[in-house]
Amino acid sequence: MRAVADLLDILDLEPLEQNLFRGRSPKDRWQRVYGGQVIGQALVAATRTVPPERRPHSLHAYFLLGGDPKVPIVYEVDRIRDGRSFTTRRVVAIQHGRPIFSMSASYHVEEPGFDHRAEMPAVPGPEDLPGEGALKASMLPRMPEPVRAYFERERPIELRPVELARYGSREPGPARFHVWIRATSALPDDPAIHQAVLAYASDMTLLDTSLSPHGRTVFESEIQPASLDHALWFHRPFRADEWLLYAQDSPSASGGCGFSRGLIFTRDGTLVASVAQEGMIREKRRPPEPEV
């Protein structure tokens, strides 16, 4: 599908010089650059400076400024360390001469070791859940125009929420959210591409989970959401074009910020990645009423 081809094109950064890459944003009506795009592009930039036998096992990122979708993003990679077993990279994303994002990523050679994993929650499978049409019917009427425009067009990541009813109600619910995700068409076999696509998708619904106990969503025009930091750990191999369960919860929200965590499982229950994020979830301040 065209949306996945566009995503792969966006993740295919242009090399400018050693340790220097340029990325672009899709031509849509977003007022800011989507955070998952910057995470995915920064991971691609770092990975291109690492030997292919080493794979990323963790990344830790901070969003510093809202990105401008109208101009390219320059990614500068700092080769912090090349050790015997681990490699460390730092990436800074730059626009208009200022850093808008920073990320550290660690790479590891494959080796045997202890192995255990969390169990996947018992939830309906993706084939037992409403498809894209039901998702749009529930969510589109409540979305701000730029977000509605995004969901109305073809997208590279398909979402099938388990708790879909929360988008049609303002009833407070549990501080958890489960959604099945996958790329909407086949991806190349390169594991680095699947990791970059999952990094892109990992920012899509995580912050929204912190609003579930309050009966609100990030899609409301009254909510001012923004990712502040993001951490992602890769545990085991996976394919991002096959269904993955993104099991999310939110232990805390306070002071205008929400904290959320996520575990990502394959269909057979294998834990392949873990995610944590804190983001801003302010309610927009209304202007004061004019004096009569």
Disulfide bonds with the S-S distance in Angstrom:
none
